[in-house]
Every structure is written in structure tokens, then in C-alpha cells.
């Protein structure tokens, strides 16, 4: 037990890892060897500086960063083929599924229990295994973007999400204090 109900298996170990992304203009991206992936929308929000000043432990600033990203991208939750969520702790996935509007508030646990995000479920989440199973170097957000781009490009082999055209990557920083949501797409139209 770490803090009820979270056990040691609910918390990521900090591991080694590294990754990189290249961000360029849409025009230049069309001339590169790899199929471009476009940034459709972004949103960020900071709600507090210390966990003791978090207004509500069940609501994160993803409830503000998500809507901003969706509005900028001109898409809705039903348009998202893949959600990559920063899961340093298992509770994060539940909080972010709810705060980003993929299920009603208070229903995230049931949403997961019913198998919606399980392999082969109706909603693809953390197809690389997430921070708990893949890698968590303390700066996991970059890996969310990398997996989302690979999925949109169709580069993921056995874990490939069929017809992945729009993906959401959501990062968390501080102690559930800073939230950033990015929506990526196969086209910018």
C-alpha cells in the first residue's frame, strides 16, 4: 500500500528513456520522407501549485485544457480514434478520461471495468502500454506524442489502431497541477 487505495503496482517507476519529435510547418512537412502528422488543436491549464491547494481532488485542469484543444481542432470526443493519457498513477487514467469528456464524471472506473479501453475494446487508450508498462523517465509526455504520431502514420504493427486518423495526447505535470492536451490528425483539413 502507498496511499489507499493505491498500491505500489499503481505507481510508475522512474526509468531511463528518451525520444524526440520534429515540429515544422505543414508545407515543409509535406516534403519530408515520413507521412506528416498535423497539430489540430492544443490547450493547457494550471490549477494549483501544491496538491494541498488543489480545489477538488477529483477534477484536474484537463477539464479546461481538453475543451480548449477540442474547440481549436474542431472535433469532438467521438472523433478521437486514440487517447494517449499520462498515467504515472492508475488514477490518472480515470481522472483524465472523465475530465476530457470521454465518460461522465464519476464513471471512469466503471468505463474501464467494462472493458472499453482494454485491448480490443471500443476506445483505444495508451496503445504503447502507458507509463506503467512501457517507460516512464519522469518526462513521459513526449512518448504520448510519439505513439500518437506512429498510430496516425500506421506504423504500429500488432498494436495498430485501425483507421487511426485523429489522436489525443494528454500530459500532466507537477502534482496534478498542469495539464496539456494536444489533438493530432492525419490531415489538416
N, CA, C and O atoms as a DFTB+ gen file, in Angstrom:
756 C
 N C O
     1  1       0.834      -1.180       0.000
     2  2       0.000       0.000       0.000
     3  2       0.884       1.251       0.000
     4  3       1.854       1.343       0.752
     5  1       0.527       2.211      -0.860
     6  2       1.211       3.500      -0.892
     7  2       0.323       4.536      -0.216
     8  3       0.728       5.169       0.759
     9  1      -0.868       4.702      -0.729
    10  2      -1.873       5.585      -0.149
    11  2      -3.216       5.035      -0.612
    12  3      -3.528       5.067      -1.802
    13  1      -3.996       4.539       0.314
    14  2      -5.219       3.826      -0.025
    15  2      -6.056       4.587      -1.051
    16  3      -6.317       5.772      -0.843
    17  1      -6.480       3.975      -2.127
    18  2      -6.403       2.556      -2.466
    19  2      -5.223       2.202      -3.378
    20  3      -5.181       1.094      -3.914
    21  1      -4.271       3.112      -3.564
    22  2      -3.165       2.874      -4.495
    23  2      -2.070       2.019      -3.859
    24  3      -1.612       2.280      -2.747
    25  1      -1.672       0.997      -4.599
    26  2      -0.572       0.143      -4.164
    27  2       0.648       0.446      -5.025
    28  3       0.579       1.258      -5.948
    29  1       1.730      -0.189      -4.728
    30  2       2.969       0.036      -5.484
    31  2       2.784      -0.257      -6.974
    32  3       3.452       0.353      -7.809
    33  1       1.893      -1.177      -7.314
    34  2       1.651      -1.517      -8.718
    35  2       0.808      -0.470      -9.448
    36  3       0.626      -0.566     -10.662
    37  1       0.301       0.508      -8.737
    38  2      -0.467       1.604      -9.335
    39  2       0.402       2.823      -9.623
    40  3      -0.099       3.838     -10.107
    41  1       1.691       2.737      -9.333
    42  2       2.585       3.885      -9.442
    43  2       3.769       3.558     -10.352
    44  3       4.415       2.524     -10.181
    45  1       4.053       4.425     -11.308
    46  2       5.169       4.213     -12.224
    47  2       6.506       4.304     -11.503
    48  3       6.696       5.123     -10.604
    49  1       7.411       3.457     -11.914
    50  2       8.805       3.605     -11.526
    51  2       9.423       4.633     -12.462
    52  3       9.036       4.704     -13.629
    53  1      10.351       5.413     -11.995
    54  2      11.078       6.309     -12.892
    55  2      12.166       5.475     -13.543
    56  3      12.994       4.876     -12.857
    57  1      12.162       5.436     -14.878
    58  2      13.096       4.617     -15.644
    59  2      13.854       5.482     -16.635
    60  3      13.578       6.673     -16.774
    61  1      14.802       4.880     -17.313
    62  2      15.528       5.590     -18.365
    63  2      14.739       5.525     -19.663
    64  3      13.988       4.577     -19.892
    65  1      14.903       6.514     -20.496
    66  2      14.253       6.527     -21.798
    67  2      14.469       7.870     -22.459
    68  3      14.807       8.855     -21.802
    69  1      14.276       7.900     -23.724
    70  2      14.429       9.146     -24.456
    71  2      13.657       9.101     -25.757
    72  3      13.394       8.022     -26.290
    73  1      13.302      10.234     -26.260
    74  2      12.579      10.311     -27.515
    75  2      12.696      11.709     -28.073
    76  3      13.177      12.620     -27.400
    77  1      12.256      11.875     -29.298
    78  2      12.304      13.190     -29.930
    79  2      11.176      13.307     -30.944
    80  3      10.736      12.315     -31.526
    81  1      10.724      14.518     -31.139
    82  2       9.772      14.816     -32.203
    83  2      10.331      15.994     -32.993
    84  3      11.125      16.782     -32.478
    85  1       9.914      16.101     -34.227
    86  2      10.308      17.240     -35.061
    87  2       9.040      18.001     -35.385
    88  3       8.087      17.434     -35.918
    89  1       9.028      19.271     -35.068
    90  2       7.889      20.126     -35.350
    91  2       8.300      21.126     -36.420
    92  3       9.298      21.831     -36.275
    93  1       7.529      21.179     -37.485
    94  2       7.826      22.083     -38.589
    95  2       6.511      22.579     -39.186
    96  3       5.435      22.203     -38.721
    97  1       6.595      23.400     -40.190
    98  2       5.384      23.906     -40.838
    99  2       4.712      22.797     -41.649
   100  3       5.352      21.824     -42.046
   101  1       3.425      22.963     -41.882
   102  2       2.676      21.986     -42.678
   103  2       3.254      21.883     -44.090
   104  3       3.333      20.789     -44.648
   105  1       3.653      23.005     -44.664
   106  2       4.238      22.995     -46.014
   107  2       5.523      22.181     -46.052
   108  3       5.693      21.327     -46.923
   109  1       6.425      22.438     -45.117
   110  2       7.697      21.708     -45.086
   111  2       7.470      20.236     -44.792
   112  3       8.158      19.383     -45.353
   113  1       6.513      19.922     -43.917
   114  2       6.246      18.526     -43.555
   115  2       5.890      17.695     -44.783
   116  3       6.238      16.517     -44.858
   117  1       5.207      18.295     -45.731
   118  2       4.797      17.574     -46.944
   119  2       5.986      17.139     -47.787
   120  3       5.852      16.232     -48.609
   121  1       7.159      17.769     -47.602
   122  2       8.342      17.438     -48.404
   123  2       9.246      16.402     -47.731
   124  3      10.232      15.970     -48.329
   125  1       8.929      16.003     -46.511
   126  2       9.791      15.081     -45.771
   127  2       9.453      13.629     -46.092
   128  3       8.392      13.336     -46.642
   129  1      10.354      12.736     -45.747
   130  2      10.210      11.313     -46.080
   131  2       9.024      10.659     -45.371
   132  3       8.320       9.847     -45.971
   133  1       8.798      10.996     -44.126
   134  2       7.703      10.390     -43.363
   135  2       6.402      11.143     -43.605
   136  3       6.394      12.353     -43.830
   137  1       5.299      10.394     -43.552
   138  2       3.963      10.985     -43.671
   139  2       3.776      12.004     -42.543
   140  3       4.023      11.673     -41.383
   141  1       3.347      13.228     -42.847
   142  2       3.173      14.225     -41.792
   143  2       1.978      13.917     -40.892
   144  3       0.996      13.300     -41.306
   145  1       2.101      14.366     -39.660
   146  2       1.016      14.334     -38.690
   147  2       0.826      15.777     -38.253
   148  3       1.791      16.460     -37.911
   149  1      -0.408      16.236     -38.263
   150  2      -0.687      17.650     -38.046
   151  2      -1.200      17.936     -36.636
   152  3      -1.969      17.154     -36.076
   153  1      -0.776      19.047     -36.076
   154  2      -1.303      19.530     -34.800
   155  2      -2.599      20.270     -35.127
   156  3      -2.588      21.306     -35.792
   157  1      -3.711      19.720     -34.651
   158  2      -5.019      20.303     -34.941
   159  2      -5.485      21.247     -33.842
   160  3      -6.153      22.245     -34.110
   161  1      -5.130      20.929     -32.615
   162  2      -5.583      21.752     -31.503
   163  2      -4.739      21.518     -30.265
   164  3      -4.208      20.428     -30.053
   165  1      -4.623      22.551     -29.458
   166  2      -3.868      22.461     -28.204
   167  2      -4.608      23.226     -27.115
   168  3      -5.354      24.166     -27.390
   169  1      -4.388      22.808     -25.890
   170  2      -4.929      23.512     -24.745
   171  2      -4.067      23.210     -23.535
   172  3      -3.543      22.105     -23.398
   173  1      -3.920      24.186     -22.663
   174  2      -3.158      23.955     -21.439
   175  2      -3.809      24.731     -20.308
   176  3      -4.469      25.748     -20.521
   177  1      -3.604      24.220     -19.093
   178  2      -4.185      24.877     -17.939
   179  2      -3.408      24.500     -16.680
   180  3      -2.910      23.381     -16.553
   181  1      -3.315      25.439     -15.768
   182  2      -2.663      25.234     -14.475
   183  2      -3.700      25.542     -13.408
   184  3      -4.304      26.614     -13.418
   185  1      -3.910      24.606     -12.485
   186  2      -4.957      24.817     -11.482
   187  2      -4.444      25.121     -10.084
   188  3      -5.163      25.719      -9.284
   189  1      -3.217      24.725      -9.773
   190  2      -2.690      24.934      -8.429
   191  2      -1.179      24.708      -8.458
   192  3      -0.639      24.250      -9.464
   193  1      -0.511      25.022      -7.381
   194  2       0.936      24.794      -7.317
   195  2       1.302      23.665      -6.369
   196  3       2.321      23.003      -6.564
   197  1       0.492      23.433      -5.349
   198  2       0.732      22.346      -4.400
   199  2      -0.523      21.489      -4.313
   200  3      -1.636      21.998      -4.438
   201  1      -0.345      20.196      -4.101
   202  2      -1.505      19.310      -4.023
   203  2      -2.455      19.742      -2.906
   204  3      -3.665      19.534      -3.004
   205  1      -1.919      20.333      -1.862
   206  2      -2.771      20.785      -0.757
   207  2      -3.671      21.951      -1.152
   208  3      -4.640      22.247      -0.454
   209  1      -3.361      22.613      -2.261
   210  2      -4.218      23.703      -2.721
   211  2      -5.039      23.320      -3.948
   212  3      -5.629      24.185      -4.595
   213  1      -5.080      22.006      -4.277
   214  2      -5.908      21.544      -5.392
   215  2      -7.376      21.755      -5.003
   216  3      -7.824      21.236      -3.980
   217  1      -8.125      22.510      -5.810
   218  2      -9.503      22.842      -5.450
   219  2     -10.397      21.621      -5.197
   220  3     -11.237      21.637      -4.298
   221  1     -10.209      20.568      -5.995
   222  2     -11.029      19.357      -5.888
   223  2     -10.157      18.198      -6.351
   224  3      -9.703      18.194      -7.495
   225  1      -9.917      17.226      -5.498
   226  2      -9.029      16.113      -5.848
   227  2      -9.591      15.224      -6.949
   228  3      -8.878      14.362      -7.464
   229  1     -10.843      15.414      -7.318
   230  2     -11.440      14.584      -8.365
   231  2     -11.562      15.301      -9.700
   232  3     -12.073      14.726     -10.661
   233  1     -11.100      16.549      -9.779
   234  2     -11.184      17.321     -11.021
   235  2      -9.833      17.962     -11.295
   236  3      -9.307      18.702     -10.463
   237  1      -9.273      17.674     -12.466
   238  2      -7.989      18.258     -12.855
   239  2      -8.209      19.380     -13.859
   240  3      -9.314      19.570     -14.368
   241  1      -7.156      20.108     -14.131
   242  2      -7.219      21.188     -15.120
   243  2      -7.381      20.648     -16.542
   244  3      -7.511      21.431     -17.482
   245  1      -7.375      19.319     -16.717
   246  2      -7.708      18.732     -18.018
   247  2      -9.135      19.104     -18.398
   248  3      -9.485      19.115     -19.578
   249  1      -9.955      19.407     -17.401
   250  2     -11.334      19.832     -17.674
   251  2     -11.370      21.196     -18.366
   252  3     -12.414      21.602     -18.877
   253  1     -10.238      21.904     -18.386
   254  2     -10.125      23.177     -19.122
   255  2      -9.227      23.031     -20.356
   256  3      -9.532      23.584     -21.413
   257  1      -8.121      22.289     -20.225
   258  2      -7.213      22.149     -21.372
   259  2      -7.856      21.337     -22.491
   260  3      -7.655      21.634     -23.669
   261  1      -8.629      20.314     -22.127
   262  2      -9.293      19.477     -23.128
   263  2     -10.275      20.246     -23.989
   264  3     -10.159      20.217     -25.214
   265  1     -11.248      20.939     -23.383
   266  2     -12.191      21.706     -24.195
   267  2     -11.511      22.729     -25.106
   268  3     -11.969      22.951     -26.227
   269  1     -10.433      23.350     -24.644
   270  2      -9.715      24.316     -25.489
   271  2      -9.124      23.620     -26.711
   272  3      -9.203      24.141     -27.823
   273  1      -8.533      22.443     -26.506
   274  2      -7.946      21.695     -27.626
   275  2      -9.026      21.213     -28.591
   276  3      -8.857      21.305     -29.807
   277  1     -10.136      20.698     -28.056
   278  2     -11.229      20.236     -28.911
   279  2     -11.797      21.391     -29.735
   280  3     -12.066      21.234     -30.926
   281  1     -11.978      22.540     -29.105
   282  2     -12.523      23.695     -29.828
   283  2     -11.582      24.125     -30.947
   284  3     -12.020      24.359     -32.073
   285  1     -10.286      24.228     -30.639
   286  2      -9.321      24.641     -31.661
   287  2      -9.278      23.645     -32.817
   288  3      -9.186      24.041     -33.979
   289  1      -9.343      22.354     -32.499
   290  2      -9.264      21.311     -33.532
   291  2     -10.567      21.174     -34.314
   292  3     -10.574      20.661     -35.432
   293  1     -11.662      21.632     -33.726
   294  2     -12.956      21.481     -34.392
   295  2     -13.443      20.043     -34.409
   296  3     -14.128      19.626     -35.343
   297  1     -13.090      19.277     -33.369
   298  2     -13.522      17.880     -33.256
   299  2     -14.181      17.672     -31.896
   300  3     -14.109      18.523     -31.010
   301  1     -14.820      16.523     -31.762
   302  2     -15.455      16.132     -30.506
   303  2     -14.855      14.809     -30.040
   304  3     -14.086      14.171     -30.759
   305  1     -15.217      14.415     -28.835
   306  2     -14.687      13.174     -28.270
   307  2     -14.937      11.982     -29.189
   308  3     -14.068      11.119     -29.319
   309  1     -16.085      11.915     -29.817
   310  2     -16.414      10.805     -30.710
   311  2     -15.556      10.743     -31.959
   312  3     -15.548       9.722     -32.647
   313  1     -14.832      11.813     -32.271
   314  2     -13.948      11.837     -33.440
   315  2     -12.557      11.281     -33.126
   316  3     -11.767      11.033     -34.038
   317  1     -12.259      11.085     -31.852
   318  2     -10.923      10.642     -31.429
   319  2     -10.810       9.132     -31.581
   320  3     -11.620       8.387     -31.030
   321  1      -9.810       8.682     -32.325
   322  2      -9.566       7.254     -32.517
   323  2      -8.636       6.662     -31.465
   324  3      -8.641       5.452     -31.236
   325  1      -7.847       7.504     -30.831
   326  2      -6.855       7.056     -29.847
   327  2      -6.640       8.153     -28.824
   328  3      -6.521       9.325     -29.181
   329  1      -6.589       7.780     -27.551
   330  2      -6.231       8.725     -26.493
   331  2      -4.978       8.207     -25.800
   332  3      -4.948       7.088     -25.287
   333  1      -3.958       9.035     -25.796
   334  2      -2.721       8.735     -25.075
   335  2      -2.732       9.615     -23.827
   336  3      -2.632      10.839     -23.920
   337  1      -2.854       8.982     -22.659
   338  2      -3.033       9.700     -21.402
   339  2      -1.857       9.456     -20.467
   340  3      -1.417       8.319     -20.293
   341  1      -1.364      10.502     -19.881
   342  2      -0.232      10.418     -18.954
   343  2      -0.688       9.654     -17.715
   344  3      -1.503      10.148     -16.936
   345  1      -0.162       8.461     -17.543
   346  2      -0.641       7.577     -16.478
   347  2       0.437       7.233     -15.456
   348  3       0.708       6.057     -15.214
   349  1       1.050       8.243     -14.860
   350  2       2.061       7.981     -13.846
   351  2       1.474       7.158     -12.696
   352  3       2.191       6.416     -12.023
   353  1       0.183       7.296     -12.483
   354  2      -0.551       6.534     -11.479
   355  2      -1.844       6.068     -12.137
   356  3      -2.381       6.769     -12.995
   357  1      -2.345       4.921     -11.760
   358  2      -3.544       4.389     -12.409
   359  2      -4.738       5.332     -12.269
   360  3      -5.598       5.367     -13.149
   361  1      -4.803       6.081     -11.197
   362  2      -5.914       7.006     -11.003
   363  2      -5.934       8.101     -12.075
   364  3      -6.996       8.628     -12.407
   365  1      -4.750       8.442     -12.618
   366  2      -4.685       9.488     -13.647
   367  2      -5.546       9.139     -14.852
   368  3      -6.248      10.000     -15.382
   369  1      -5.500       7.896     -15.286
   370  2      -6.270       7.489     -16.462
   371  2      -7.755       7.739     -16.227
   372  3      -8.449       8.260     -17.100
   373  1      -8.235       7.370     -15.058
   374  2      -9.646       7.586     -14.729
   375  2      -9.972       9.076     -14.717
   376  3     -10.948       9.505     -15.332
   377  1      -9.163       9.859     -14.021
   378  2      -9.397      11.298     -13.943
   379  2      -9.423      11.938     -15.329
   380  3     -10.300      12.751     -15.621
   381  1      -8.463      11.574     -16.186
   382  2      -8.364      12.211     -17.491
   383  2      -9.461      11.746     -18.444
   384  3      -9.953      12.545     -19.241
   385  1      -9.857      10.474     -18.383
   386  2     -10.986      10.023     -19.207
   387  2     -12.235      10.842     -18.876
   388  3     -12.995      11.224     -19.766
   389  1     -12.432      11.103     -17.595
   390  2     -13.595      11.896     -17.166
   391  2     -13.432      13.367     -17.521
   392  3     -14.319      13.959     -18.134
   393  1     -12.300      13.962     -17.140
   394  2     -12.118      15.400     -17.333
   395  2     -12.029      15.801     -18.808
   396  3     -12.327      16.942     -19.160
   397  1     -11.625      14.875     -19.660
   398  2     -11.561      15.161     -21.100
   399  2     -12.882      14.840     -21.798
   400  3     -13.017      15.052     -23.003
   401  1     -13.847      14.335     -21.048
   402  2     -15.190      14.131     -21.580
   403  2     -15.430      12.818     -22.293
   404  3     -16.401      12.701     -23.040
   405  1     -14.577      11.825     -22.088
   406  2     -14.792      10.535     -22.739
   407  2     -15.803       9.674     -21.991
   408  3     -16.344       8.718     -22.547
   409  1     -16.057      10.013     -20.732
   410  2     -17.105       9.366     -19.952
   411  2     -17.551      10.372     -18.884
   412  3     -16.815      11.310     -18.576
   413  1     -18.738      10.186     -18.322
   414  2     -19.228      11.139     -17.320
   415  2     -18.377      11.133     -16.049
   416  3     -17.739      10.131     -15.723
   417  1     -18.375      12.246     -15.347
   418  2     -17.646      12.370     -14.085
   419  2     -18.151      11.307     -13.108
   420  3     -19.357      11.127     -12.933
   421  1     -17.226      10.621     -12.490
   422  2     -17.560       9.566     -11.552
   423  2     -17.751       8.208     -12.184
   424  3     -17.955       7.223     -11.474
   425  1     -17.689       8.128     -13.524
   426  2     -17.923       6.868     -14.230
   427  2     -16.653       6.271     -14.835
   428  3     -16.720       5.234     -15.496
   429  1     -15.486       6.911     -14.622
   430  2     -14.248       6.429     -15.236
   431  2     -13.879       5.014     -14.835
   432  3     -13.470       4.216     -15.678
   433  1     -14.019       4.696     -13.561
   434  2     -13.703       3.346     -13.099
   435  2     -14.584       2.309     -13.769
   436  3     -14.095       1.279     -14.232
   437  1     -15.870       2.574     -13.824
   438  2     -16.814       1.655     -14.470
   439  2     -16.519       1.546     -15.978
   440  3     -16.598       0.459     -16.550
   441  1     -16.180       2.673     -16.611
   442  2     -15.830       2.709     -18.035
   443  2     -14.682       1.744     -18.314
   444  3     -14.701       1.006     -19.299
   445  1     -13.683       1.760     -17.434
   446  2     -12.531       0.875     -17.581
   447  2     -12.913      -0.564     -17.254
   448  3     -12.558      -1.479     -17.998
   449  1     -13.633      -0.778     -16.151
   450  2     -14.052      -2.127     -15.754
   451  2     -14.871      -2.813     -16.840
   452  3     -14.790      -4.032     -16.996
   453  1     -15.647      -2.059     -17.581
   454  2     -16.489      -2.632     -18.633
   455  2     -15.695      -2.964     -19.894
   456  3     -16.261      -3.454     -20.871
   457  1     -14.380      -2.700     -19.879
   458  2     -13.517      -3.119     -20.970
   459  2     -13.421      -2.180     -22.152
   460  3     -12.850      -2.548     -23.179
   461  1     -13.964      -0.972     -22.040
   462  2     -13.934      -0.051     -23.172
   463  2     -12.511       0.274     -23.621
   464  3     -12.274       0.443     -24.817
   465  1     -11.548       0.368     -22.681
   466  2     -10.178       0.723     -23.069
   467  2      -9.234      -0.480     -23.074
   468  3      -8.035      -0.323     -23.305
   469  1      -9.759      -1.666     -22.822
   470  2      -8.930      -2.878     -22.857
   471  2      -8.505      -3.164     -24.290
   472  3      -9.167      -2.711     -25.224
   473  1      -7.404      -3.911     -24.491
   474  2      -7.045      -4.293     -25.860
   475  2      -8.263      -4.934     -26.552
   476  3      -8.879      -5.856     -26.017
   477  1      -8.588      -4.441     -27.722
   478  2      -9.753      -4.915     -28.451
   479  2     -11.044      -4.228     -28.040
   480  3     -12.100      -4.508     -28.608
   481  1     -10.975      -3.316     -27.042
   482  2     -12.153      -2.576     -26.602
   483  2     -12.553      -1.537     -27.634
   484  3     -11.897      -1.394     -28.666
   485  1     -13.609      -0.823     -27.361
   486  2     -14.136       0.135     -28.337
   487  2     -13.395       1.464     -28.365
   488  3     -13.605       2.258     -29.281
   489  1     -12.521       1.731     -27.372
   490  2     -11.799       3.003     -27.338
   491  2     -10.332       2.739     -27.013
   492  3     -10.000       2.284     -25.918
   493  1      -9.464       3.027     -27.971
   494  2      -8.030       2.766     -27.801
   495  2      -7.397       3.815     -26.892
   496  3      -7.511       5.016     -27.139
   497  1      -6.724       3.344     -25.831
   498  2      -6.041       4.215     -24.878
   499  2      -4.659       3.627     -24.602
   500  3      -4.528       2.427     -24.363
   501  1      -3.641       4.466     -24.635
   502  2      -2.271       4.093     -24.271
   503  2      -1.818       2.782     -24.934
   504  3      -1.462       1.812     -24.264
   505  1      -1.845       2.791     -26.237
   506  2      -1.532       1.593     -27.007
   507  2      -0.084       1.140     -26.888
   508  3       0.234       0.013     -27.267
   509  1       0.796       1.982     -26.375
   510  2       2.190       1.569     -26.161
   511  2       2.372       0.906     -24.794
   512  3       3.486       0.517     -24.444
   513  1       1.308       0.774     -24.031
   514  2       1.388       0.179     -22.704
   515  2       1.329       1.200     -21.591
   516  3       1.161       0.842     -20.426
   517  1       1.466       2.479     -21.939
   518  2       1.429       3.533     -20.932
   519  2       2.688       3.561     -20.091
   520  3       3.569       2.714     -20.235
   521  1       2.759       4.540     -19.218
   522  2       3.927       4.694     -18.363
   523  2       4.158       3.520     -17.445
   524  3       5.300       3.232     -17.086
   525  1       3.089       2.829     -17.054
   526  2       3.221       1.687     -16.160
   527  2       3.869       0.488     -16.852
   528  3       4.540      -0.304     -16.191
   529  1       3.689       0.338     -18.139
   530  2       4.190      -0.849     -18.836
   531  2       5.269      -0.565     -19.869
   532  3       6.004      -1.473     -20.257
   533  1       5.375       0.661     -20.315
   534  2       6.288       0.979     -21.410
   535  2       7.567       1.625     -20.904
   536  3       8.645       1.037     -20.985
   537  1       7.442       2.828     -20.385
   538  2       8.618       3.576     -19.961
   539  2       8.132       4.851     -19.284
   540  3       7.218       5.506     -19.784
   541  1       8.725       5.204     -18.168
   542  2       8.369       6.456     -17.524
   543  2       9.639       7.134     -17.020
   544  3      10.043       6.935     -15.874
   545  1      10.273       7.947     -17.890
   546  2      11.523       8.595     -17.495
   547  2      11.317       9.864     -16.672
   548  3      12.264      10.622     -16.463
   549  1      10.098      10.105     -16.206
   550  2       9.813      11.323     -15.468
   551  2       9.333      12.436     -16.381
   552  3       8.797      13.437     -15.904
   553  1       9.511      12.284     -17.660
   554  2       9.031      13.239     -18.671
   555  2       8.314      12.426     -19.743
   556  3       8.724      12.419     -20.904
   557  1       7.253      11.750     -19.356
   558  2       6.587      10.786     -20.222
   559  2       5.793      11.415     -21.365
   560  3       5.508      10.739     -22.353
   561  1       5.437      12.674     -21.254
   562  2       4.577      13.309     -22.246
   563  2       5.061      13.204     -23.679
   564  3       4.251      13.093     -24.599
   565  1       6.356      13.237     -23.880
   566  2       6.907      13.120     -25.229
   567  2       6.545      11.774     -25.858
   568  3       6.285      11.695     -27.059
   569  1       6.530      10.721     -25.046
   570  2       6.199       9.391     -25.555
   571  2       4.735       9.297     -25.988
   572  3       4.399       8.507     -26.870
   573  1       3.863      10.099     -25.370
   574  2       2.461      10.148     -25.779
   575  2       2.351      10.666     -27.209
   576  3       1.624      10.109     -28.031
   577  1       3.085      11.741     -27.490
   578  2       3.077      12.328     -28.833
   579  2       3.692      11.387     -29.864
   580  3       3.197      11.276     -30.985
   581  1       4.765      10.716     -29.483
   582  2       5.424       9.785     -30.410
   583  2       4.480       8.648     -30.784
   584  3       4.332       8.333     -31.964
   585  1       3.835       8.023     -29.783
   586  2       2.916       6.913     -30.076
   587  2       1.723       7.396     -30.890
   588  3       1.292       6.705     -31.814
   589  1       1.181       8.564     -30.568
   590  2       0.051       9.093     -31.336
   591  2       0.444       9.301     -32.798
   592  3      -0.312       8.936     -33.698
   593  1       1.615       9.882     -33.039
   594  2       2.081      10.096     -34.418
   595  2       2.297       8.763     -35.135
   596  3       1.917       8.613     -36.296
   597  1       2.899       7.805     -34.453
   598  2       3.114       6.482     -35.071
   599  2       1.788       5.814     -35.429
   600  3       1.666       5.197     -36.487
   601  1       0.802       5.936     -34.550
   602  2      -0.506       5.344     -34.828
   603  2      -1.154       6.010     -36.044
   604  3      -1.688       5.322     -36.914
   605  1      -1.110       7.324     -36.109
   606  2      -1.706       8.032     -37.248
   607  2      -0.996       7.653     -38.543
   608  3      -1.630       7.568     -39.595
   609  1       0.291       7.429     -38.476
   610  2       1.052       7.018     -39.667
   611  2       0.835       5.549     -40.022
   612  3       1.194       5.133     -41.123
   613  1       0.266       4.761     -39.132
   614  2       0.056       3.334     -39.389
   615  2       1.300       2.503     -39.186
   616  3       1.484       1.494     -39.867
   617  1       2.168       2.905     -38.254
   618  2       3.468       2.248     -38.055
   619  2       3.514       1.281     -36.869
   620  3       4.604       0.870     -36.472
   621  1       2.396       0.914     -36.304
   622  2       2.424       0.214     -35.009
   623  2       2.199      -1.293     -35.048
   624  3       2.002      -1.904     -33.998
   625  1       2.223      -1.893     -36.199
   626  2       2.163      -3.352     -36.278
   627  2       0.966      -3.944     -35.545
   628  3      -0.175      -3.542     -35.776
   629  1       1.236      -4.912     -34.653
   630  2       0.169      -5.646     -33.971
   631  2      -0.698      -4.753     -33.084
   632  3      -1.862      -5.075     -32.846
   633  1      -0.164      -3.652     -32.597
   634  2      -0.960      -2.774     -31.731
   635  2      -1.620      -1.623     -32.499
   636  3      -2.178      -0.711     -31.889
   637  1      -1.558      -1.664     -33.827
   638  2      -2.102      -0.592     -34.651
   639  2      -3.610      -0.448     -34.476
   640  3      -4.347      -1.432     -34.538
   641  1      -4.057       0.775     -34.259
   642  2      -5.481       1.098     -34.197
   643  2      -5.957       1.263     -35.633
   644  3      -5.414       2.076     -36.381
   645  1      -6.966       0.497     -36.017
   646  2      -7.482       0.565     -37.390
   647  2      -8.004       1.963     -37.698
   648  3      -8.714       2.567     -36.894
   649  1      -7.646       2.457     -38.854
   650  2      -8.135       3.760     -39.341
   651  2      -7.924       4.893     -38.342
   652  3      -8.825       5.700     -38.111
   653  1      -6.750       4.948     -37.758
   654  2      -6.443       5.995     -36.786
   655  2      -6.140       7.293     -37.534
   656  3      -5.066       7.455     -38.112
   657  1      -7.095       8.203     -37.511
   658  2      -6.980       9.476     -38.219
   659  2      -6.795      10.662     -37.273
   660  3      -6.177      11.663     -37.637
   661  1      -7.340      10.542     -36.044
   662  2      -7.278      11.631     -35.075
   663  2      -6.923      11.040     -33.710
   664  3      -7.563      10.098     -33.242
   665  1      -5.899      11.607     -33.085
   666  2      -5.455      11.114     -31.780
   667  2      -5.299      12.274     -30.811
   668  3      -4.951      13.390     -31.199
   669  1      -5.561      11.990     -29.559
   670  2      -5.394      12.964     -28.493
   671  2      -4.237      12.510     -27.615
   672  3      -4.160      11.339     -27.244
   673  1      -3.342      13.426     -27.283
   674  2      -2.267      13.163     -26.323
   675  2      -2.460      14.140     -25.173
   676  3      -2.572      15.348     -25.382
   677  1      -2.497      13.607     -23.958
   678  2      -2.728      14.466     -22.805
   679  2      -1.637      14.272     -21.766
   680  3      -1.415      13.163     -21.279
   681  1      -0.954      15.374     -21.429
   682  2       0.133      15.328     -20.465
   683  2      -0.231      15.992     -19.154
   684  3      -1.100      16.862     -19.089
   685  1       0.454      15.559     -18.117
   686  2       0.216      16.013     -16.756
   687  2       1.548      16.411     -16.154
   688  3       2.549      15.725     -16.362
   689  1       1.578      17.493     -15.422
   690  2       2.808      17.912     -14.771
   691  2       2.562      18.353     -13.348
   692  3       1.422      18.557     -12.931
   693  1       3.638      18.497     -12.615
   694  2       3.532      18.884     -11.218
   695  2       2.828      17.795     -10.439
   696  3       3.058      16.610     -10.683
   697  1       1.993      18.167      -9.526
   698  2       1.202      17.219      -8.746
   699  2      -0.267      17.381      -9.151
   700  3      -1.082      17.939      -8.416
   701  1      -0.573      16.868     -10.356
   702  2      -1.878      17.028     -10.996
   703  2      -2.217      18.496     -11.224
   704  3      -3.390      18.860     -11.309
   705  1      -1.188      19.339     -11.323
   706  2      -1.426      20.779     -11.399
   707  2      -1.443      21.351     -12.800
   708  3      -2.294      22.188     -13.103
   709  1      -0.540      20.932     -13.662
   710  2      -0.515      21.481     -15.018
   711  2      -0.927      20.394     -15.993
   712  3      -0.460      19.257     -15.925
   713  1      -1.816      20.775     -16.905
   714  2      -2.374      19.817     -17.864
   715  2      -2.248      20.390     -19.273
   716  3      -2.503      21.573     -19.500
   717  1      -1.853      19.539     -20.211
   718  2      -1.748      19.962     -21.609
   719  2      -2.382      18.904     -22.495
   720  3      -2.125      17.711     -22.333
   721  1      -3.201      19.341     -23.421
   722  2      -3.904      18.448     -24.330
   723  2      -3.562      18.851     -25.761
   724  3      -3.646      20.025     -26.121
   725  1      -3.173      17.868     -26.576
   726  2      -2.853      18.098     -27.972
   727  2      -3.678      17.123     -28.819
   728  3      -3.751      15.934     -28.508
   729  1      -4.280      17.617     -29.859
   730  2      -5.018      16.761     -30.788
   731  2      -4.280      16.762     -32.116
   732  3      -4.039      17.812     -32.712
   733  1      -3.928      15.570     -32.565
   734  2      -3.172      15.371     -33.802
   735  2      -4.041      14.710     -34.845
   736  3      -4.950      13.950     -34.511
   737  1      -3.766      14.997     -36.126
   738  2      -4.554      14.399     -37.184
   739  2      -3.742      14.026     -38.403
   740  3      -2.636      14.524     -38.615
   741  1      -4.310      13.142     -39.200
   742  2      -3.668      12.699     -40.435
   743  2      -3.715      13.766     -41.512
   744  3      -2.918      13.743     -42.449
   745  1      -4.653      14.709     -41.382
   746  2      -4.720      15.820     -42.334
   747  2      -5.083      17.083     -41.561
   748  3      -5.596      17.025     -40.443
   749  1      -4.807      18.215     -42.180
   750  2      -5.131      19.482     -41.515
   751  2      -6.378      20.128     -42.101
   752  3      -6.641      21.309     -41.873
   753  1      -7.139      19.352     -42.852
   754  2      -8.394      19.879     -43.453
   755  2      -9.555      19.706     -42.534
   756  3     -10.674      20.088     -42.874
